[in-house]
């Protein structure tokens, strides 16, 4: 098996690159150079970027959507409650963040995408055309293995050109694709970072477990957004919930353009809630955070999603 360029992967893992979205094949298990991968542990040098945990104030990005999944941007600080563990925290900073975003597009090119590939390509092209000044993108294709098709670029035409080369085949290495994408995020120019995953199935060919991938997303402060085509995707829903992203399931390909528009709006619009922990601890551990909407906002059937915690500094 020809190994790909190893610089895409975290130095602490002896692995070779994988692309990002949903499919994988059987070649991994046959490679004698592939060893068991140690469980991820929070890396002190990367925790400084996690929700600004290197300063006393903790920032929690939060999305609020209505029944149609469209973002709601007219709420006030009083519409939110914020908890670290069981202790309510005073929200000291509140703003709406519509800053540029660094987005990794993770595209499922597995064999099951054969009849969906055309519309799915068009959906990605639609997404990059909606970019705002300062946005940047990279593209990862995955099937048996993930592959970086286009590194970071502000030019949506480069992503579209790379998409034209994607052909469906093989299995679904979703987890490994996300690992490659998170590592690629080290090159991001923007502080806001997200993955946009488009896939029609669950992982069936990765070396990384779902818990390892979610740990990696947490410590890298990357939000996950996904469009699930037809098949339910429990892992994607869990990863989106943990990171403050979102998932839209599409059972009719004609609805795919609307789903892309909705996720694009969610990804680029969020609240920032800042607080000073009542009981700050420099223990290097993960601290769970919960956001609640007020009764008034809840009656409007609004839903909040937020990053579910942060790693404290040592």
C-alpha positions as a printed NumPy array, in Angstrom:
array([[  0.   ,   0.   ,   0.   ],
       [  1.369,   3.426,  -0.929],
       [  1.343,   5.653,   2.155],
       [  0.354,   9.257,   1.66 ],
       [  2.271,  12.271,   2.94 ],
       [  2.495,  11.942,   6.713],
       [  2.671,  15.683,   7.455],
       [ -1.107,  15.894,   7.504],
       [ -1.326,  13.882,  10.737],
       [ -0.65 ,  14.773,  14.367],
       [  2.94 ,  14.093,  15.275],
       [  1.873,  11.963,  18.246],
       [  0.082,   9.433,  16.058],
       [  1.91 ,   7.125,  13.677],
       [ -0.741,   7.12 ,  10.984],
       [ -1.143,   8.12 ,   7.39 ],
       [ -3.666,  10.598,   5.956],
       [ -7.354,  10.029,   5.646],
       [ -9.95 ,  12.218,   3.893],
       [-13.033,  13.724,   5.524],
       [-16.715,  12.739,   5.243],
       [-18.137,   9.284,   5.136],
       [-16.681,   6.088,   3.605],
       [-13.871,   3.576,   3.917],
       [-12.544,   0.319,   2.569],
       [-10.67 ,  -2.717,   3.728],
       [ -7.05 ,  -1.823,   2.92 ],
       [ -6.19 ,  -0.493,   6.36 ],
       [ -6.203,  -3.787,   8.179],
       [ -3.845,  -5.291,   5.591],
       [ -1.101,  -2.688,   6.03 ],
       [  1.683,  -4.05 ,   8.263],
       [  2.795,  -0.499,   9.07 ],
       [ -0.495,   0.291,  10.766],
       [ -0.251,  -0.103,  14.539],
       [ -2.818,   0.379,  17.254],
       [ -3.39 ,   4.069,  17.844],
       [ -3.246,   5.326,  21.439],
       [ -6.353,   6.98 ,  22.848],
       [ -6.273,  10.722,  22.451],
       [ -5.319,  12.81 ,  25.463],
       [ -5.66 ,  16.573,  25.802],
       [ -2.471,  18.232,  24.587],
       [ -1.396,  21.155,  26.784],
       [  0.052,  23.065,  23.823],
       [ -3.321,  22.943,  22.042],
       [ -5.535,  23.721,  25.022],
       [ -4.559,  27.368,  24.821],
       [ -6.71 ,  27.642,  21.688],
       [ -9.717,  25.92 ,  23.238],
       [-12.403,  28.512,  23.896],
       [ -9.819,  31.035,  25.041],
       [ -9.106,  28.904,  28.125],
       [ -5.628,  30.46 ,  28.345],
       [ -7.287,  33.556,  29.895],
       [ -9.615,  33.824,  32.858],
       [-12.731,  34.427,  30.771],
       [-14.219,  31.368,  29.074],
       [-16.007,  31.991,  25.773],
       [-18.834,  29.666,  24.73 ],
       [-20.009,  29.949,  21.099],
       [-23.736,  29.213,  20.925],
       [-26.165,  28.753,  18.032],
       [-29.919,  29.296,  18.4  ],
       [-32.314,  28.132,  15.691],
       [-36.065,  28.195,  15.192],
       [-38.402,  25.349,  14.15 ],
       [-37.176,  25.738,  10.544],
       [-33.515,  25.341,  11.639],
       [-32.765,  28.943,  10.631],
       [-30.578,  30.947,  13.052],
       [-32.235,  33.392,  15.466],
       [-30.091,  36.495,  16.047],
       [-32.351,  38.889,  17.993],
       [-31.96 ,  37.441,  21.504],
       [-30.492,  39.348,  24.451],
       [-28.125,  38.302,  27.229],
       [-31.094,  37.86 ,  29.572],
       [-32.444,  35.104,  27.29 ],
       [-29.564,  32.805,  28.267],
       [-28.453,  30.922,  31.37 ],
       [-25.01 ,  29.349,  31.533],
       [-23.76 ,  26.598,  33.857],
       [-20.373,  25.026,  34.481],
       [-21.164,  21.681,  35.997],
       [-24.119,  22.346,  38.315],
       [-23.062,  25.918,  39.148],
       [-24.72 ,  28.812,  37.311],
       [-22.252,  31.342,  35.943],
       [-22.695,  35.081,  35.408],
       [-22.558,  35.959,  31.701],
       [-20.035,  38.799,  31.637],
       [-19.653,  39.162,  27.871],
       [-22.298,  38.817,  25.183],
       [-22.068,  39.427,  21.443],
       [-23.092,  38.119,  18.035],
       [-20.148,  36.722,  16.103],
       [-20.366,  36.806,  12.31 ],
       [-16.621,  36.754,  11.717],
       [-14.984,  34.898,   8.786],
       [-14.839,  31.119,   9.076],
       [-12.259,  28.486,   8.161],
       [-14.258,  25.536,   6.842],
       [-13.125,  22.021,   6.075],
       [-15.468,  20.343,   3.585],
       [-15.53 ,  16.598,   4.171],
       [-17.146,  14.794,   1.255],
       [-18.329,  11.191,   1.212],
       [-17.26 ,   9.499,  -2.007],
       [-18.098,   5.935,  -1.013],
       [-19.763,   3.546,  -3.41 ],
       [-23.201,   4.205,  -1.939],
       [-22.948,   7.806,  -3.173],
       [-23.006,   6.731,  -6.823],
       [-26.56 ,   7.93 ,  -7.497],
       [-26.168,  11.043,  -5.329],
       [-22.79 ,  12.328,  -6.482],
       [-24.049,  14.881,  -9.008],
       [-26.42 ,  16.709,  -6.676],
       [-23.919,  16.46 ,  -3.831],
       [-21.2  ,  18.114,  -5.931],
       [-23.633,  20.896,  -6.79 ],
       [-24.418,  21.361,  -3.095],
       [-20.735,  21.881,  -2.264],
       [-20.377,  24.382,  -5.103],
       [-23.451,  26.205,  -3.819],
       [-21.917,  26.373,  -0.339],
       [-18.587,  27.889,  -1.411],
       [-20.374,  30.446,  -3.606],
       [-22.098,  31.756,  -0.474],
       [-18.754,  32.59 ,   1.136],
       [-18.111,  35.926,   2.817],
       [-14.909,  38.018,   2.683],
       [-12.25 ,  36.306,   4.763],
       [-13.734,  32.815,   4.549],
       [-11.428,  29.987,   3.493],
       [-11.973,  26.325,   2.643],
       [-10.254,  23.004,   2.157],
       [-11.675,  19.808,   0.66 ],
       [-11.251,  16.236,   1.877],
       [-12.727,  13.312,  -0.033],
       [-13.088,   9.985,   1.666],
       [-14.007,   6.429,   0.838],
       [-11.689,   3.568,   1.887],
       [ -9.18 ,   6.248,   2.862],
       [ -9.458,  10.013,   3.257],
       [ -7.592,  12.258,   0.816],
       [ -6.871,  15.975,   0.923],
       [ -8.073,  17.195,  -2.485],
       [ -7.547,  20.923,  -1.957],
       [ -5.673,  22.695,   0.876],
       [ -6.928,  25.942,   2.385],
       [ -7.957,  28.495,  -0.218],
       [-10.245,  31.547,  -0.277],
       [-11.121,  30.72 ,  -3.892],
       [-14.327,  28.694,  -4.177],
       [-13.517,  27.888,  -7.813],
       [-10.538,  25.815,  -6.638],
       [-12.847,  23.728,  -4.46 ],
       [-15.306,  23.29 ,  -7.34 ],
       [-12.502,  22.175,  -9.653],
       [-11.309,  19.627,  -7.089],
       [-14.875,  18.362,  -6.649],
       [-15.074,  17.557, -10.362],
       [-12.389,  14.882,  -9.851],
       [-14.255,  13.047,  -7.072],
       [-15.608,   9.629,  -8.075],
       [-17.59 ,   7.231,  -5.838],
       [-16.075,   3.911,  -4.735],
       [-15.361,   1.762,  -1.72 ],
       [-16.218,   1.897,   1.977],
       [-16.679,   4.697,   4.526],
       [-13.758,   5.877,   6.687],
       [-15.623,   8.791,   8.274],
       [-13.761,   8.923,  11.597],
       [-10.356,   8.862,   9.945],
       [-11.45 ,  11.602,   7.546],
       [-12.402,  13.852,  10.439],
       [ -9.004,  13.25 ,  12.064],
       [ -7.298,  14.36 ,   8.858],
       [ -9.568,  17.407,   8.66 ],
       [ -8.909,  18.457,  12.27 ],
       [ -5.188,  18.209,  11.676],
       [ -5.536,  20.317,   8.532],
       [ -7.234,  22.955,  10.68 ],
       [ -3.839,  23.737,  12.176],
       [ -3.29 ,  25.843,   9.045],
       [ -6.48 ,  27.894,   9.57 ],
       [ -6.186,  31.69 ,   9.471],
       [ -9.489,  32.341,  11.258],
       [-10.296,  31.701,  14.904],
       [-13.728,  30.319,  13.943],
       [-13.269,  26.782,  12.615],
       [-15.835,  24.287,  11.378],
       [-16.246,  21.108,   9.382],
       [-19.049,  20.679,   6.865],
       [-19.679,  16.961,   6.275],
       [-21.872,  15.582,   3.519],
       [-22.474,  11.839,   3.701],
       [-25.059,   9.111,   3.251],
       [-23.997,   6.585,   5.849],
       [-22.086,   5.72 ,   8.993],
       [-18.449,   4.789,   9.446],
       [-17.48 ,   1.218,   8.567],
       [-13.742,   1.369,   7.892],
       [-11.835,   3.643,  10.311],
       [ -9.097,   3.008,  12.835],
       [-10.193,   5.837,  15.104],
       [-13.131,   5.346,  17.454],
       [-15.997,   7.811,  17.758],
       [-14.913,   8.863,  21.27 ],
       [-11.36 ,   9.582,  20.103],
       [-12.661,  11.735,  17.272],
       [-14.967,  13.732,  19.547],
       [-12.096,  14.311,  21.993],
       [-10.016,  15.634,  19.125],
       [-12.778,  17.971,  17.947],
       [-13.184,  19.292,  21.505],
       [ -9.553,  20.126,  22.091],
       [ -9.157,  21.676,  18.631],
       [-12.259,  23.877,  19.162],
       [-13.784,  22.822,  15.815],
       [-17.553,  22.759,  15.304],
       [-19.092,  20.023,  13.21 ],
       [-21.986,  20.578,  10.81 ],
       [-23.333,  17.801,   8.63 ],
       [-25.932,  16.87 ,   6.056],
       [-27.022,  13.259,   6.38 ],
       [-28.399,  11.82 ,   3.148],
       [-31.118,   9.243,   3.781],
       [-29.401,   7.161,   6.452],
       [-29.551,   8.355,  10.039],
       [-26.142,   9.309,  11.415],
       [-26.049,   8.972,  15.192],
       [-22.35 ,   9.68 ,  15.434],
       [-22.657,  12.898,  13.423],
       [-25.529,  14.058,  15.611],
       [-23.522,  13.368,  18.75 ],
       [-20.407,  15.117,  17.399],
       [-22.447,  18.131,  16.3  ],
       [-24.136,  18.347,  19.702],
       [-20.831,  18.136,  21.605],
       [-19.142,  20.803,  19.47 ],
       [-22.05 ,  23.236,  19.091],
       [-22.714,  22.486,  15.431],
       [-25.751,  21.031,  13.716],
       [-27.065,  18.214,  11.508],
       [-29.8  ,  18.266,   8.881],
       [-31.14 ,  14.986,   7.513],
       [-32.191,  15.04 ,   3.855],
       [-34.451,  12.28 ,   2.562],
       [-35.197,  13.977,  -0.765],
       [-32.262,  15.179,  -2.888],
       [-34.4  ,  18.009,  -4.249],
       [-34.292,  19.498,  -0.73 ],
       [-30.496,  19.452,  -0.612],
       [-30.038,  23.086,  -1.801],
       [-32.29 ,  24.352,   1.025],
       [-30.391,  22.248,   3.552],
       [-27.071,  23.689,   2.384],
       [-28.396,  27.242,   2.701],
       [-29.664,  26.546,   6.212],
       [-26.405,  25.007,   7.438],
       [-24.42 ,  27.807,   5.828],
       [-26.463,  30.363,   7.777],
       [-26.034,  28.42 ,  11.028],
       [-22.311,  28.056,  10.554],
       [-21.723,  31.77 ,  10.002],
       [-23.981,  33.158,  12.767],
       [-23.558,  32.521,  16.478],
       [-23.661,  34.14 ,  19.882],
       [-20.585,  34.385,  22.097],
       [-21.226,  33.983,  25.821],
       [-18.3  ,  34.843,  28.092],
       [-17.943,  34.163,  31.803],
       [-15.385,  34.02 ,  34.593],
       [-15.726,  30.619,  36.32 ],
       [-17.045,  30.875,  39.861],
       [-14.58 ,  28.151,  40.867],
       [-11.674,  28.41 ,  38.387],
       [ -9.354,  25.417,  38.321],
       [ -6.092,  25.149,  36.416],
       [ -6.237,  21.364,  36.376],
       [ -5.949,  20.629,  32.648],
       [ -9.236,  18.743,  32.779],
       [-12.359,  18.99 ,  30.645],
       [-15.054,  21.133,  32.276],
       [-18.646,  20.558,  31.139],
       [-20.726,  23.597,  30.212],
       [-24.485,  23.849,  29.671],
       [-26.514,  26.644,  28.076],
       [-30.242,  27.085,  28.713],
       [-32.718,  29.427,  27.066],
       [-35.134,  31.441,  29.159],
       [-38.752,  30.366,  29.492],
       [-39.795,  33.063,  27.026],
       [-37.353,  31.849,  24.374],
       [-38.306,  28.253,  25.078],
       [-41.962,  28.976,  24.408],
       [-40.996,  30.078,  20.914],
       [-39.66 ,  26.533,  20.351],
       [-36.127,  27.79 ,  19.87 ],
       [-33.251,  25.344,  20.221],
       [-29.739,  26.13 ,  21.393],
       [-26.539,  24.271,  20.55 ],
       [-23.194,  25.067,  22.131],
       [-19.776,  23.646,  22.714],
       [-20.267,  21.381,  25.712],
       [-17.133,  22.28 ,  27.584],
       [-13.504,  23.381,  27.546],
       [-10.112,  22.173,  28.713],
       [ -8.784,  24.278,  31.579],
       [ -5.117,  25.322,  31.464],
       [ -2.544,  23.728,  33.722]])
